[in-house]
Amino acid sequence: MSRRKVKEILHTFEGRTHHLMVNASDEEEFRKRFSVRGAHFNHNIYVNEHLYQPHNEPKIYDAIYTARLTPFKRHWLAKNVERLMVVSYGGDLHTFCPELKHAEFNKEFIPRLELARKYNQSYAGLCLSAREGAMFASCEYLLSGIPIVSTPSKGGRDEFFTMQNSLIVPPQPEAVAQAVKNWKQIKPKPQEIREQTLKQINHLRLSYCTYISQLISQESGDCKKPEELMENYFAPPDGIHSRFLKLENLWTSQFEDLEKAFSL
C-alpha cells in the first residue's frame, strides 16, 4: 500500500486525481491507514449476470475449476475429485499438472456462453488459490447457481460467500473432494444461490455509482443520480463484460454500426 501511496502522489504531480479501488476488507484497512484516496468495491461487481445464469443441464461433472495454468492456482488440490473439468485460457493441463490426468480440460479458449453451460453441468465450482484478486470465476459460479468449494484465501473472493453457497476447507485434496461430495448430497437450489449473490452485487453496484456520482459533482458541478449511473453502467440487455473482448470483434461491431448509419 505504501507503493500505492507513492503512485497517488506521482499522479497528483502530473495533474491527475488517483482513486484506488480495493477488493477486500483487510486491503481497505491498509488503504485507510496509508491515507490512499479510494474506496472498497470488490471487482466482482463487473461479472455479467446476463451471461451466467442457472439452466436445466444434466450434471456431467462433480466440480469445475476455472483457473489459468499457473502454480498459485494449486490445481493439484483437486486431484481426488473424480469427475473434474478444468477451464483455462488454453494449454495442456495433463502436462502442467500430472495429478489431474483424469480430468477433462479445454485446449482452446471457451466462449463465455459455453463456459456458462459447463458451470450448469457441474455440482460445484472450485476456488483453490491461497492469495489472488477477487477471482471473477467465484461469482460466475454463484450467478450460475452452483455452490463453491474454497480454501482459505486472501484477496476478496470470499466477500460473496455465505453458509448457504460455499464451503471453506483446508488446502488438502481429501478435504476438497469431501466438500464436493457434500454439495452433491445437499443439492442446493440454483436460483436461490443466484438471487442471494445478485442482491449483494447490486447493493455494491449502487454504492459504487453513488461514489462516482459524488466525484462527478465535485469535479464538474453536474448532478448525476446514482440510479441513473446504475442504469447506464450495468443494465444494458447484454450487461457488461468483466473479461476481455477480442480486438477484431470490437472493430467488427464498430464497422457494422457505421454501415447502419450510412444506410440510413
C-alpha positions as CSV (number, residue, x, y, z in Angstrom):
1,M,0.0,0.0,0.0
2,S,3.0,2.3,0.5
3,R,3.8,1.9,-3.2
4,R,0.2,2.8,-4.0
5,K,0.6,6.0,-1.9
6,V,3.7,6.9,-3.9
7,K,1.8,6.3,-7.1
8,E,-1.0,8.6,-5.9
9,I,1.5,11.4,-5.2
10,L,3.1,11.0,-8.6
11,H,-0.3,11.2,-10.3
12,T,-1.1,14.4,-8.3
13,F,2.2,16.0,-9.5
14,E,1.1,15.2,-13.1
15,G,-2.3,16.8,-12.7
16,R,-4.4,13.6,-12.2
17,T,-6.6,12.6,-9.3
18,H,-6.0,9.0,-8.5
19,H,-8.5,6.7,-6.8
20,L,-7.7,3.2,-5.7
21,M,-10.5,0.6,-5.6
22,V,-9.7,-2.4,-3.3
23,N,-11.3,-5.8,-3.3
24,A,-11.1,-6.9,0.3
25,S,-11.8,-5.6,3.8
26,D,-8.2,-6.0,5.0
27,E,-7.0,-4.1,1.9
28,E,-9.4,-1.4,2.9
29,E,-7.9,-1.1,6.3
30,F,-4.4,-0.6,4.8
31,R,-5.8,1.9,2.3
32,K,-7.1,4.0,5.1
33,R,-4.0,3.6,7.2
34,F,-1.9,5.0,4.4
35,S,-4.5,7.6,3.5
36,V,-4.7,6.4,-0.1
37,R,-7.6,8.0,-1.9
38,G,-10.2,5.5,-3.0
39,A,-12.8,3.0,-1.7
40,H,-13.7,-0.6,-1.2
41,F,-15.6,-2.0,-4.2
42,N,-15.0,-5.7,-5.0
43,H,-14.3,-6.0,-8.7
44,N,-16.8,-8.9,-9.0
45,I,-19.5,-6.3,-9.4
46,Y,-18.4,-6.4,-13.0
47,V,-19.4,-10.0,-13.6
48,N,-22.1,-10.2,-16.2
49,E,-25.2,-11.8,-14.7
50,H,-26.8,-12.0,-18.2
51,L,-24.1,-14.4,-19.3
52,Y,-24.1,-16.6,-16.1
53,Q,-27.5,-17.9,-15.2
54,P,-28.9,-21.3,-14.0
55,H,-30.0,-23.6,-16.7
56,N,-31.5,-27.0,-16.7
57,E,-28.5,-29.1,-17.8
58,P,-27.6,-32.7,-16.9
59,K,-24.8,-32.9,-14.3
60,I,-21.7,-34.2,-16.1
61,Y,-19.0,-33.0,-13.6
62,D,-18.6,-33.3,-9.9
63,A,-16.8,-30.0,-10.0
64,I,-15.4,-27.4,-12.3
65,Y,-12.3,-25.2,-11.8
66,T,-11.9,-22.1,-14.0
67,A,-8.2,-21.2,-13.5
68,R,-5.3,-20.4,-15.8
69,L,-2.5,-22.8,-15.7
70,T,-0.2,-21.2,-13.2
71,P,1.2,-22.6,-9.9
72,F,-0.6,-20.3,-7.5
73,K,-3.9,-21.7,-8.6
74,R,-3.0,-25.0,-6.9
75,H,-4.8,-27.3,-9.3
76,W,-3.3,-30.4,-7.6
77,L,-5.7,-29.9,-4.7
78,A,-8.4,-31.2,-6.9
79,K,-6.7,-34.5,-7.6
80,N,-9.2,-36.5,-5.6
81,V,-12.3,-35.1,-7.4
82,E,-13.4,-37.8,-9.7
83,R,-15.4,-36.1,-12.5
84,L,-13.4,-32.9,-12.9
85,M,-13.5,-30.2,-15.6
86,V,-10.7,-27.6,-15.7
87,V,-11.2,-24.5,-17.8
88,S,-8.2,-22.2,-18.6
89,Y,-7.2,-19.9,-21.4
90,G,-5.8,-23.0,-23.2
91,G,-2.8,-25.3,-22.7
92,D,-2.1,-28.9,-21.8
93,L,-3.4,-29.5,-18.3
94,H,-2.1,-33.0,-18.1
95,T,1.5,-31.8,-18.7
96,F,1.1,-28.9,-16.4
97,C,-0.4,-30.9,-13.5
98,P,0.1,-34.7,-13.9
99,E,-2.0,-35.3,-10.8
100,L,-5.1,-34.3,-12.9
101,K,-4.6,-36.8,-15.8
102,H,-8.1,-38.0,-15.1
103,A,-9.6,-34.5,-15.7
104,E,-11.2,-33.0,-18.8
105,F,-9.9,-29.7,-20.0
106,N,-10.1,-27.2,-22.8
107,K,-7.2,-26.9,-25.2
108,E,-8.5,-23.7,-26.8
109,F,-10.4,-20.7,-25.4
110,I,-14.0,-21.4,-24.5
111,P,-16.6,-18.8,-25.4
112,R,-18.5,-17.4,-22.4
113,L,-21.8,-18.9,-23.2
114,E,-20.2,-22.4,-23.4
115,L,-18.5,-21.7,-20.1
116,A,-21.8,-20.9,-18.5
117,R,-23.2,-24.1,-19.8
118,K,-20.3,-26.1,-18.3
119,Y,-20.9,-24.4,-15.0
120,N,-24.5,-25.7,-15.1
121,Q,-23.3,-29.2,-15.9
122,S,-21.3,-29.1,-12.6
123,Y,-22.3,-29.8,-9.0
124,A,-19.8,-27.3,-7.6
125,G,-17.1,-24.7,-8.5
126,L,-13.6,-24.7,-7.1
127,C,-11.5,-21.8,-5.8
128,L,-8.1,-23.2,-4.7
129,S,-5.6,-20.4,-4.6
130,A,-4.4,-19.1,-1.3
131,R,-3.9,-15.5,-2.4
132,E,-5.1,-13.6,-5.5
133,G,-7.5,-10.9,-6.6
134,A,-11.3,-11.3,-6.1
135,M,-11.4,-14.0,-8.8
136,F,-14.1,-13.5,-11.4
137,A,-14.8,-17.2,-11.6
138,S,-16.1,-17.3,-8.0
139,C,-19.0,-15.0,-8.8
140,E,-19.5,-16.7,-12.2
141,Y,-20.1,-19.9,-10.3
142,L,-22.6,-18.3,-7.9
143,L,-24.5,-16.4,-10.6
144,S,-24.8,-19.7,-12.5
145,G,-26.4,-21.2,-9.4
146,I,-23.6,-23.6,-8.4
147,P,-22.1,-23.7,-4.9
148,I,-18.4,-23.2,-4.1
149,V,-15.6,-25.3,-2.5
150,S,-12.9,-22.9,-1.5
151,T,-9.7,-23.0,0.5
152,P,-9.0,-20.1,3.0
153,S,-7.9,-17.1,0.9
154,K,-6.7,-13.5,0.8
155,G,-7.9,-11.1,-2.0
156,G,-11.6,-10.7,-1.6
157,R,-13.3,-13.6,-3.4
158,D,-14.9,-14.7,-0.1
159,E,-16.9,-11.5,0.3
160,F,-19.8,-13.1,-1.5
161,F,-19.6,-16.4,0.3
162,T,-22.3,-17.4,2.7
163,M,-23.1,-20.6,4.7
164,Q,-25.7,-21.4,2.0
165,N,-23.4,-21.1,-1.0
166,S,-19.9,-22.1,0.0
167,L,-17.7,-24.5,2.0
168,I,-14.2,-23.4,3.0
169,V,-11.9,-26.3,3.7
170,P,-8.2,-26.8,4.5
171,P,-5.9,-26.9,1.5
172,Q,-5.8,-30.7,1.3
173,P,-7.0,-32.9,-1.6
174,E,-9.1,-35.1,0.7
175,A,-10.9,-32.1,2.2
176,V,-11.7,-30.6,-1.2
177,A,-13.0,-33.9,-2.6
178,Q,-15.2,-34.4,0.5
179,A,-16.7,-30.9,0.3
180,V,-17.6,-31.6,-3.4
181,K,-19.3,-34.8,-2.3
182,N,-21.2,-32.9,0.4
183,W,-22.6,-30.4,-2.2
184,K,-23.7,-33.4,-4.4
185,Q,-25.7,-34.7,-1.5
186,I,-27.1,-31.4,-0.3
187,K,-28.1,-30.2,-3.9
188,P,-28.8,-26.5,-3.1
189,K,-31.3,-24.6,-5.1
190,P,-29.5,-22.8,-8.0
191,Q,-32.0,-19.9,-8.2
192,E,-31.6,-19.1,-4.5
193,I,-27.8,-19.1,-4.8
194,R,-28.0,-16.7,-7.8
195,E,-30.6,-14.3,-6.2
196,Q,-28.7,-14.0,-3.0
197,T,-25.5,-13.3,-4.8
198,L,-27.1,-10.8,-7.2
199,K,-28.6,-9.0,-4.3
200,Q,-25.2,-8.5,-2.7
201,I,-23.7,-7.4,-6.1
202,N,-26.4,-4.9,-6.9
203,H,-26.1,-3.3,-3.4
204,L,-22.4,-2.8,-4.1
205,R,-23.0,-1.5,-7.6
206,L,-25.4,1.1,-6.3
207,S,-22.8,2.2,-3.7
208,Y,-20.2,2.4,-6.4
209,C,-22.4,4.5,-8.6
210,T,-23.0,6.8,-5.6
211,Y,-19.3,7.2,-5.2
212,I,-18.9,8.1,-8.9
213,S,-21.9,10.5,-8.7
214,Q,-20.2,12.4,-5.9
215,L,-17.0,12.6,-7.9
216,I,-18.8,14.0,-11.0
217,S,-20.5,16.6,-8.8
218,Q,-17.2,17.6,-7.1
219,E,-15.2,17.8,-10.4
220,S,-17.8,19.3,-12.7
221,G,-20.8,20.5,-10.7
222,D,-23.0,18.3,-12.8
223,C,-25.6,16.2,-11.0
224,K,-25.9,12.5,-11.8
225,K,-28.2,10.4,-9.8
226,P,-26.7,7.0,-8.7
227,E,-29.7,5.2,-10.1
228,E,-29.1,6.8,-13.5
229,L,-25.5,5.7,-13.5
230,M,-26.5,2.3,-12.4
231,E,-28.8,2.1,-15.4
232,N,-26.1,3.2,-17.8
233,Y,-23.3,1.1,-16.4
234,F,-24.9,-2.2,-15.5
235,A,-28.4,-2.5,-17.1
236,P,-27.9,-2.9,-20.8
237,P,-29.6,-6.1,-22.2
238,D,-26.2,-7.8,-22.7
239,G,-24.8,-6.5,-19.4
240,I,-21.1,-5.6,-19.1
241,H,-18.0,-7.6,-19.8
242,S,-15.7,-8.5,-16.9
243,R,-13.3,-10.2,-19.3
244,F,-11.6,-9.1,-22.4
245,L,-13.2,-8.6,-25.8
246,K,-11.2,-9.6,-28.9
247,L,-10.0,-6.6,-30.8
248,E,-11.3,-7.9,-34.1
249,N,-14.8,-8.3,-32.6
250,L,-14.7,-4.7,-31.3
251,W,-13.7,-3.3,-34.8
252,T,-16.3,-5.5,-36.5
253,S,-19.0,-4.1,-34.2
254,Q,-17.9,-0.5,-34.9
255,F,-17.9,-1.0,-38.6
256,E,-21.4,-2.6,-38.5
257,D,-22.7,0.5,-36.6
258,L,-21.1,2.8,-39.2
259,E,-22.6,0.8,-42.1
260,K,-26.1,1.1,-40.5
261,A,-25.6,4.8,-40.0
262,F,-24.7,5.4,-43.6
263,S,-27.5,3.2,-44.9
264,L,-30.0,5.4,-43.1
